[in-house]
Amino acid sequence: MELNHQVVDTPPRDAASVVMLRDGAQGLEVLLMRRHADSAVLGGAYVFPGGKVDAADGAPDLLARLDRPPAELHARLGEPALSPAQAAALYVAAAREAAEESGLLFLQRGAQEVASHSAATCTRLRAGESLHALLAEHGALFDTDALAPWSRWITPRRPAVMNKRFDTRFFLAAAPPAQEARVDDFEVTDARWLTPREALRQYRAHAIDMAPPQIVSLLHLMQYAGVAQAMADARSRRPPLIQPEPVETAETRVLCYPGDPAHPVPARALPEPVPTRVVWRGKRFEPPQGFGAFLD
């Protein structure tokens, strides 16, 4: 992965992503999916399932298939500038993209997960069938309660590793226990359940590529012992807004986050010991002191 050197003047596009979690033998695990090498956005990189918000994600008939009213989802997201329908559409986009890319569907019929239909439903969704029609067919609701708003990342005007800008809301979610992640072999070509530590080790070893939001998010996830702790923390606070501030030095490029001396926002957005900046070295972004303090 190479640095981007273009300035992008267009407004960021609304997007949503699901940081899928499960408890594994070595502790908390996160689902990382490799985008197709030919993808226009982070081709070949490992990312969390997600994508752009579509106009249909805010359609009234689809919002009526949510388990919570838009006003309640709006309050949970904590963005007063959005309308309730816009906030609800972000939840829909997160769950829809997760279903299309990972095959994991957050669905309810009554209080029960509809696991027996999830794989087939995701296949039909990938083929272009209407999400509202599929939900109505099962008499099901989207399980927005499964999604906990976690963070909001806005790509700077000079993106680090791509030439597009996004305003992405990241949600935490426990993977539905009766479902299995499946790649679509179109947008996504590989899926790995890894502990945050192992994912960062693979990145450091150049075994996988990742972008700064994933790198910093994994450093954040290392602070949690398991899914329950991560979900409880996300639900206890307003999602922090993270607008990276690029800084050029004589030697390299640095991305600074709120709380860093070079960032205009003095208050930390992420807890200690998550670094307030990452530095480009050896074709990798890493904490200023390197990964050793976190991984070894």
N, C-alpha and C positions, 0 to 999 in steps of 0.2 A: 504494500500500500504506500502511495506517494502523497506528499503534501499537495494541497490545492493552492494555487497562487492567484485565483481570480477573485474579484470583488463582485458580489451579487447584490443588485439593487432592488430586486423584487421582494415584496412582503413575504414572510414565511407562510408556508401552507400548513393548515391545521392537520395534525396527525395524532395517532394514539398507538400505544404499544403495551403489551402485557408481559411483565416479568413473571414467568411461570415458575413456581417453586414446588419442591417436594422434600420430604425428609428421607435421606438415604443412610446407608451404613456408616458413612464418614461424616454425616451431618447434613446441613442444608445443601440442597442441590438446585441448580437453575438450568432452565432449558435454553440452549443457544442453537440457532439455526443458521446455516450457511446460505447466504443469498446467491442466486445463480451468478456465475462469473460474468455473464453478459448483461446483468442488471444495470440500469442507468443510475441507481442509487446504491452505493456501497457494494458493488459487485464483488463476489468472492468473500466478503467479510461475514463474520459470525455476529448475529444480532439477536435481539429479543423479537418474538413475533409482533408484527404491527404494520401500519401503513397509513395512507392518507385517508382523511374523512371524505366520504362521498356525499353528494347531495341527498341521495336516498336514505342515508343513515338518520336523517332528521324528519323523515316522512311521518305524518300523524298516525297512520295505521300501524307503522312499525313501533313508534314510541308507545302505542297502546299495548304492545306485547312485552313491555318491561315489567319487572316485578315491583318497581318503585315508581312513583310519579316523578316527572321531570323536575319539579320544584325541590324535591328531596335530594335528587342527584346533583342539582345545582348547588345546594347548600354543602354537600359533601366535597364537591370539587373546589369550592372556595375561590371562584373567579367571578367577582361581581360584574365585570364588564360583559360577561356572556348572558344570554337569555337562558331560561330553563331548557328550552328545546335544543339550543346549541350545546349546553352541557350534557344533556341526555344523548345527543348524537355522538359525542366523544366516547361515551360508554359503549354505544352500539358499534362504533368503528373499531374499538379495541377488541370487543368480543368477536365481531365478524372477521377481522383480520386474523385473530388467533385461530379461529376455526378453519379459515381457508389455508393458512400456512402450516399449522401444527396438527390439525385434525382433532383438536381438543375443543369441545363445545360446552359452553356454560349455559345449560338449559334446565328448566324446571317444568315439571307437570305436577301440580300440587306442590308438595314439599320434597318430591323425589327427583333425583337426577335421572334423565332419560338416557341411560348409558347404552341400552340395547339399540338405539337408533342413531347414536352420535356419529359413528364412522360413515354410515350411508348418507346421513344428512350433510356432513362436511363435503363428501364427494359430490353431491348434487349442488351444493353451494358453489364449489369450485367450478362446476360446469356452467354456472350462470343462472341457476334457478333463483327465484325471488326468495329472499330471506323471510319476508313476511308470510309468504305462502307456505314455506316449510314449517315455520312456527305454528301457523294456523292448522296445518295438517296434523300435527302432533297434539294440538290443544295445549301448547307449551308456552312458557314465558322465558325471556332472557333473564338469567340469574345475575343481575347487577350486584346483588349483595356479595357475590364472590370476588368482586373487583374493588380493591382499596386504592384510591388515588395516592400516589407515592412521591412523584416529582414532576416538574415541568421544565423542559429544556428548549431554549430558543436558539437556533443556529445563528451565529454572528454573520454580519455582512461579508466577512471573509471566512467562509467555512474552512475547516481544517483539512478534510479529506474528501470533499465532494464539491460540486458546483451548484447545489440547490440548498434552499433554506426551508426548515420546518419548525413549527411550534408544536412540539410533541409532549403529550401527557402520558406519563408512565404510570401504569397501574400494577400493583402486586396482586397475585392470585395463587391460591393453592391449586395444583393440577387436579382435575376431577379424578378420584381414585380408581374408578372403574373404566377409565378410558386410557388409550395408548397413543402417544404422539406418532404421527405419520407425516412425512414430507410429501409435498405435491409433485416434486421432481420437475417443476416448472419455474416458480419463483424461488423455491427453496430446494436445495439438493442434499442437505445433510442435517441431522439433528443430534445433539449431544446433551445428555444430562451430566453436568459437572458441578463439583463444589466450586464456589468462587475462587478459592485458592488454586485449584487445579486448572481452572480456565485461565487465570492470570499466568500460571506457570507455562501453559502451552503457548500463550501469547508471547511471553518473554522469550521462549525458545523458538519463535518464528514458526510454530506448528499451525497456528491459526492467526487470522487478522481480525482486528476489532477497531472500532472508532472510539474516540474519547468518552462519549456518554456511557458506553458499555463498560469501558475500563474503570471509570470512576464509580459507576453503579456497583460493579463487582467488589471494589474496595469497600464500599458502603455495606454490601451484603455480608461481607466477612465478619461484621460486628454482631450478627445474629446467630444464635445457637440452633434455631429451627424455624419452621414455618410459622408456628403460633406466635413466637416473639416478633418476627418480622411483620406479620399482619397486624398485631396489636399496636406496634409502634406506628405503622402507617395510618391506622385509624385514630390515633391519639393526637394528630397534629395536622395543620394545613400543609399541603404539598409545597415544598420550597420552589421558588423560581430561580433557575440557573441560566444566566446569559453569559456565556464565556467571553472573556476579554482577551483577544489575541495581542501578544506583545512580541515584537521582533528584537532580538539581541544580536550582537556581532557574531555570535556562534550558531544560534539556532532560533527556533520558534517556540514560544511558551503560550499556553492557554491558562488564563487565570480565572478563578471562580470567586463568588462572594466570600468576603473575609480575607482575601489576599491583599497585601499592601498595594498591588498594582491594579486592583479592581475598584470601580467606583462605589460599590456597595460594601460598607465596612463590616456588616454583620455576616457571620458564617451562615451558609445555607445548609451545609452538611456537617454532621458531627465529627468531633475528633475520634480517631486519628486520620480520617479521610483527608488527603492533602488538598490544599487550596489552589494548587496548580499542577499541571503536567508539562513535561519538557520533551521535545523531539530529539531523540538520540538513537543512532544506529537503526534508522527507519522504524522506530517504535516510540510511542508516547509512554512516558513513565513518570513516577513521582520524582521530584528533584533529587532525593537521596537514593533513587533506584528502587527496584522491587524487593531487594533483599530484606529490608526492615519489615516487610509485610509477609513475605513468603518463606523465608529461610529460618 
